[in-house]
Amino acid sequence: MKNILKSIMCIAVLFLSSCDTESTGDVSFVTNYAVFEYDNLAVVALNGTFTPSAVATENGATLEVTSGGNVDTSTVGIYDVSYSATNSDGFAATVFQTVIVHDPSIVGSDIAGNIQDTTRNERTGIITLVPGTTSIFHCTDFGFGGNFPMYFQMDGDTISEIPQTYPFSATSVALTYDPATRMFTTLIQPYGFDYTFEYQ
């Protein structure tokens, strides 16, 4: 019993001696991070104008927002824009927006639908036309272990890659589409992983 009491006393002494008695100053006990209002996805026509736009608030008070990232509206592409704001306690929060620059003069075939890997049925994806565009499509999974989303362009039946930031440090994807068989192939670099997808 004495040993148990000694152990409890030692723990109590250690706990009390480790407490920090410094003042918290002007930092509140509960911090509220910035809440952002913005579009996750923005679509801009080729040679159009893109203006970063996001509003951040903390408990209803408007915060200053800084944006980062470059959007080249003269080049079809997928661009990442960041928005950051710092709350009254000095804690920063950041959100990200995908900006798609598209050429409205290019019209792609309707290739939207559910696809699956021809060799692994459990690897599936969904292809959709990006709203506001006539040729930019998004696939939720074009390879790897079930999490390789990407954007691509269709000019009629001709598929092409749009440079973008890929997961798993991939650098590029070579794409083909056969309108007769309605099959896609993807070759992911620098790994050399290749896949064939067909409609479900």
C-alpha positions as CSV (number, residue, x, y, z in Angstrom):
1,M,0.0,0.0,0.0
2,K,2.9,2.3,0.9
3,N,4.5,1.6,-2.5
4,I,1.2,2.5,-4.3
5,L,0.9,5.8,-2.3
6,K,4.6,6.6,-3.1
7,S,3.9,6.0,-6.8
8,I,0.8,8.2,-6.9
9,M,2.8,11.0,-5.1
10,C,5.6,10.8,-7.6
11,I,3.3,11.0,-10.5
12,A,1.5,14.0,-8.9
13,V,4.8,15.8,-8.4
14,L,5.9,15.1,-11.9
15,F,2.6,16.3,-13.3
16,L,2.6,19.5,-11.3
17,S,6.2,20.3,-12.0
18,S,5.6,20.0,-15.8
19,C,2.7,22.5,-15.9
20,D,3.5,25.6,-17.9
21,T,2.6,28.7,-15.9
22,E,3.3,31.2,-18.8
23,S,0.6,33.6,-19.7
24,T,-1.4,32.9,-22.9
25,G,-1.4,36.7,-23.6
26,D,-4.0,37.7,-26.2
27,V,-4.5,34.1,-27.5
28,S,-8.0,32.9,-26.8
29,F,-8.7,29.5,-25.3
30,V,-10.8,28.5,-28.3
31,T,-9.6,29.5,-31.8
32,N,-11.8,29.6,-34.8
33,Y,-10.1,29.1,-38.1
34,A,-11.0,31.1,-41.2
35,V,-14.1,29.9,-43.1
36,F,-13.8,30.3,-46.8
37,E,-16.5,31.0,-49.4
38,Y,-15.2,30.1,-52.9
39,D,-15.7,27.8,-55.9
40,N,-13.8,24.6,-55.8
41,L,-13.7,24.6,-59.6
42,A,-13.5,27.6,-61.9
43,V,-13.8,27.5,-65.7
44,V,-12.3,30.1,-67.9
45,A,-12.5,30.4,-71.7
46,L,-9.2,30.5,-73.6
47,N,-7.8,34.1,-73.6
48,G,-10.5,35.1,-71.1
49,T,-10.0,36.7,-67.7
50,F,-9.5,35.0,-64.4
51,T,-9.6,37.0,-61.2
52,P,-8.9,35.1,-57.9
53,S,-12.0,35.3,-55.7
54,A,-12.5,34.0,-52.2
55,V,-14.0,35.5,-49.0
56,A,-12.8,34.4,-45.6
57,T,-14.5,35.1,-42.3
58,E,-13.9,34.4,-38.6
59,N,-17.1,34.5,-36.5
60,G,-18.7,36.8,-39.1
61,A,-15.8,39.2,-39.3
62,T,-14.1,39.4,-42.7
63,L,-10.4,38.4,-42.9
64,E,-7.8,39.5,-45.5
65,V,-7.3,36.8,-48.1
66,T,-4.0,36.2,-50.0
67,S,-4.0,34.1,-53.2
68,G,-1.2,32.1,-54.8
69,G,-0.6,30.3,-58.1
70,N,-0.5,31.5,-61.7
71,V,-3.3,30.9,-64.3
72,D,-2.2,31.3,-67.9
73,T,-5.5,32.0,-69.7
74,S,-3.7,31.9,-73.1
75,T,-3.0,28.2,-72.6
76,V,-5.5,25.3,-72.2
77,G,-4.6,23.8,-68.9
78,I,-5.4,22.8,-65.3
79,Y,-4.1,25.3,-62.7
80,D,-4.1,25.3,-58.9
81,V,-4.8,28.5,-57.0
82,S,-4.5,28.8,-53.2
83,Y,-6.3,31.1,-50.8
84,S,-5.0,31.8,-47.3
85,A,-6.2,33.8,-44.3
86,T,-5.0,34.2,-40.8
87,N,-7.4,34.3,-37.8
88,S,-7.2,36.7,-34.8
89,D,-5.0,34.2,-32.9
90,G,-2.5,34.1,-35.7
91,F,-3.4,30.7,-37.1
92,A,-3.4,30.4,-40.9
93,A,-5.8,28.3,-43.0
94,T,-5.5,27.5,-46.7
95,V,-7.9,26.2,-49.3
96,F,-7.2,25.3,-53.0
97,Q,-9.2,25.9,-56.2
98,T,-8.8,24.1,-59.5
99,V,-9.0,26.5,-62.5
100,I,-9.6,25.0,-65.9
101,V,-8.8,27.0,-69.0
102,H,-10.6,25.5,-72.0
103,D,-11.0,26.2,-75.7
104,P,-14.8,26.6,-76.5
105,S,-14.1,26.1,-80.2
106,I,-13.1,22.5,-79.5
107,V,-16.0,20.0,-79.1
108,G,-15.4,16.5,-77.9
109,S,-17.4,13.3,-78.4
110,D,-19.6,12.4,-75.5
111,I,-17.5,9.8,-73.8
112,A,-19.0,10.2,-70.3
113,G,-19.7,6.9,-68.4
114,N,-18.4,4.3,-66.0
115,I,-15.2,2.5,-66.9
116,Q,-13.3,-0.4,-65.5
117,D,-9.8,-1.9,-66.0
118,T,-10.0,-4.8,-68.4
119,T,-7.6,-6.9,-66.2
120,R,-8.8,-5.9,-62.8
121,N,-12.5,-5.4,-62.5
122,E,-12.3,-3.7,-59.1
123,R,-10.4,-0.8,-60.6
124,T,-13.1,1.5,-61.8
125,G,-13.6,5.1,-62.8
126,I,-16.3,7.6,-63.8
127,I,-15.8,10.0,-66.7
128,T,-17.7,13.2,-66.8
129,L,-17.7,16.3,-68.9
130,V,-16.5,19.3,-66.9
131,P,-19.5,21.7,-66.6
132,G,-19.0,24.9,-68.6
133,T,-16.7,23.2,-71.2
134,T,-17.2,21.5,-74.5
135,S,-14.2,19.3,-74.5
136,I,-12.6,18.9,-71.0
137,F,-13.4,15.6,-69.2
138,H,-12.5,14.3,-65.8
139,C,-11.9,10.7,-64.8
140,T,-12.0,9.7,-61.2
141,D,-9.5,6.9,-61.7
142,F,-7.2,6.2,-64.7
143,G,-4.7,3.9,-63.0
144,F,-2.7,2.9,-60.0
145,G,-4.5,1.4,-57.1
146,G,-7.9,3.1,-57.5
147,N,-6.9,6.7,-56.9
148,F,-5.5,8.4,-60.0
149,P,-7.9,11.2,-61.1
150,M,-7.1,13.3,-64.1
151,Y,-8.4,15.8,-66.6
152,F,-8.1,15.3,-70.4
153,Q,-9.3,16.9,-73.6
154,M,-11.4,15.3,-76.4
155,D,-11.3,16.9,-79.8
156,G,-14.0,14.9,-81.5
157,D,-12.7,11.3,-80.9
158,T,-9.1,12.4,-80.4
159,I,-8.0,12.3,-76.8
160,S,-5.1,14.3,-75.4
161,E,-3.4,14.9,-72.0
162,I,-3.6,18.3,-70.3
163,P,-0.6,19.0,-68.2
164,Q,-1.5,19.0,-64.5
165,T,-0.3,18.0,-61.1
166,Y,-0.7,14.3,-60.7
167,P,-0.8,12.1,-57.5
168,F,2.0,9.7,-56.7
169,S,4.6,12.1,-58.3
170,A,3.6,11.0,-61.8
171,T,4.9,13.4,-64.4
172,S,2.7,12.7,-67.5
173,V,0.2,10.3,-69.0
174,A,0.0,9.1,-72.6
175,L,-3.6,8.5,-73.6
176,T,-5.4,6.7,-76.4
177,Y,-9.0,6.3,-77.2
178,D,-10.5,3.9,-79.8
179,P,-14.0,5.0,-80.8
180,A,-14.7,1.6,-82.5
181,T,-14.0,-0.5,-79.3
182,R,-14.6,2.5,-76.9
183,M,-11.5,1.5,-75.0
184,F,-9.0,3.8,-73.3
185,T,-5.3,3.1,-72.6
186,T,-3.2,5.1,-70.2
187,L,0.6,5.0,-69.8
188,I,1.7,6.7,-66.6
189,Q,5.3,8.1,-66.5
190,P,7.9,7.9,-65.2
191,Y,6.7,4.5,-63.9
192,G,5.8,3.0,-67.2
193,F,2.5,1.6,-65.7
194,D,0.0,0.9,-68.5
195,Y,-3.7,0.2,-68.2
196,T,-6.7,-0.5,-70.5
197,F,-10.2,0.6,-69.6
198,E,-13.5,-0.2,-71.1
199,Y,-17.1,0.9,-70.4
200,Q,-19.0,-1.1,-67.8
